[in-house]
């Protein structure tokens, strides 16, 4: 007999999410440079991810992609909503990680979230504390821990992660380690156009050291 798709199958069959799965991130499509198109697609992706979580909240990928789309859509939100959404995206990323601790991209996402929060200026932090009672907090050390865990799960290399390890060491004022990771990133296999972009970014950062 014909059986209805499981929640997980429903998630992977979502046309909007499927378009981004397997790419190098939710902003991978060429047309995403168009701001109006990008906003529309990210909103559709976020709505689809929200429905996916409702269908299957025990599948790591539903929480992971909800966090990814929430993060990407944040550029279109006013400051207060953006701060509030950061709590939600971190929560879903942490749930995804608890459901599948061996997923390197989820660990990378958590590292990026921690890096972004840690990189908020004092002025922005003060403003955030006026808008909401408990703005999110994180440190560059926490970000580095997530990035290094992600790297440990990808022996063949993970260029996007490697360049962010370099960036984090720079924030921690450890330039020699930053240079080491920028060089390591460049040496990793280049498989996609995004990989090429990360290599160029690492090379540009090396020149500044």
Secondary structure by P-SEA (a helix, b strand, c coil): ccccccaaaaaaacaaaaaaccccccccccccccaaaaaaaaaaaaaaaaaaaaaccccaaaaaaaaaaaaaacccccaaaaaaaaaaaaaaaaaaaaaccccaaaaaaaaaaaaaaaaccaaaaaaaaaaccccccccaaaaaaaaaaaaaacccccaaaaaaaaaaaaaacaaaaaaaaaaaaaacccccaaaaaaaaaaaaaaaac
